[in-house]
Amino acid sequence: MPENKGRMTVSEAGRKGGKTTAKKYGREFYEEIGEKGGKIGGPKGGQTTKKKYGHEFYEEIGHKGGQKVKALIERGKESAG
């Protein structure tokens, strides 16, 4: 059985670091950085873009992307054959 003395998983290291930070700075620190993250990040996952441009925008860019891929495949077939 291999010995893992002195080694820890990423999860264990994160937990240990989190506990150390909590001891050093307290709950207020986490509240402050959480508040900053909420203000900086804003809506996630394209929600702002969807609100601004609508569903059709995504359809249009998806179609353009598909056409580009199709053209690249054709060009690759021509140069290979």
N, C-alpha and C positions, 0 to 999 in steps of 0.2 A: 504494500500500500504506500503510494508516494506521499511524502510529507510536504505540506504547503506552509511550513513555518515562515512567518513574515509576509505571506502573500494574502491579498484579499480581493474580492470581486469588485467590479466597478460600483455595484450597488452598495456594498459595504463601505467602500471609500467615500461615496457620496453621503451616505448616512452619517459617517464619522465626521466629515467636513461640515455637514449641516448642524450637527450637535455642537461642534466647536464654535461655529459662527453664532449660533443661538446663545450660547453661554457668554460669548464675548460681547455681542451687540444687543441682544434682547429682542423681544417681540416687535418693538417699534421699528427696528431696522427692516424686518420683513414686510411690515405694513407699508413703509415708505417706498421700498423698491417695487412692491406690488402695485402701488398707486402710480408710480412713474411708468412702469411697464404698460399699464392700462391706457395711460394718456399718449404714450409714444406709439404704441402698436395700433390702436384704433381697431376698427372692424377687420376681421381676418378673412382669408380665403376668397378674395375678390368681391366681397359684398359691396364695397364702395364703388368699384367699377361697374358692378351689375346695376346698382341704383342709378349711376350716372348715365350709362349707355344702354341698359336694357338687355333682354335675352337675345335679341336679334344680333347684337354686337358679337356675342360668342358664336352664334351660328356662322356669321360672316368670316370671322378670323379662323374658325375651324375649317371652313370650306377653302379659304386661301391656303392654309397650311397643308391640307390634303392635296390641293392642286400642285403645290411646290414639291411635295414628296413624289407625286406621280411623275412630274417632269424630271426630277432627279433620277428616278428609277429608269425612265426611258433613255436618258442620256447615258446612264451606266450600261444599259443593254447595248446601245449603239457603239460605245467605245470598246466593249468586250467582244462584240460580234463583228 
